[in-house]
Amino acid sequence: MISRDALEVWKRQVAGSFHPIAVTGAGISVPSGLPTVSADWKGIPLREFFTLDMFLRETERFYQYYRHILQHWTHARPNQAHYSLAKKGIPVITQNIDGLHSMAGSRHVLELHGNLLELVCTNCRSIYSSQLAYRQKLPQCASCRGLLKPNIVLVGEEVYHYGTAVDWVGRADLLLIVGTRLEMAPCNELLEIAKRNGAAIIRINRRAEVILPQILSGSSSE
Ligand SMILES: [Zn+2]
């Protein structure tokens, strides 16, 4: 439980901040019915699924899993944690692939691990809707015939937008870390950058859908 005093401190830190940035992870989407990657989910070992090796060696099975996961994930909707960040206009750097920050209305979102609801051409990088995976067993690019891959960063690939994330955090005077311990490389460096710059740091691991609306209430920073 978070004490009332701690909430007041956080509220003041938010109110006094000029450049807050949120870094979010799987925990923020758990109240939306989505899993953390450490768990098996709907019979699928997510750690095994999210590897480049699996995609390259067993592409058909990879797409079977992908369609199975999609059916469930596309029902997920943002919760009050996503909405309160959007309403406050706080830029978000997320490790999540669920697209819920954008769906909640956040306009400045860096999806470090991509977006499950998109497919990307492995040849020309064109983007397609995930719905194509229901129409083609192995989805192909309409312009170059390249194999499409879910637009998510798999184990063995580099995260997206990392340079921009470093820029954002470099300018931040408050870092809100929500639903992630921020221990994995390279994202753990973001925390180090914020600390070095003397930014205030707020960590919310549980019940973000209750706590964030409380500490972010007040006027918009946009
Ligand atoms: Zn292509």
Residues whose N, C-alpha, C, O or C-beta is under 5 A from the ligand:
A	BS01	ZN	C121 N123 C124 R125 S126 C141 C144 R145 G146
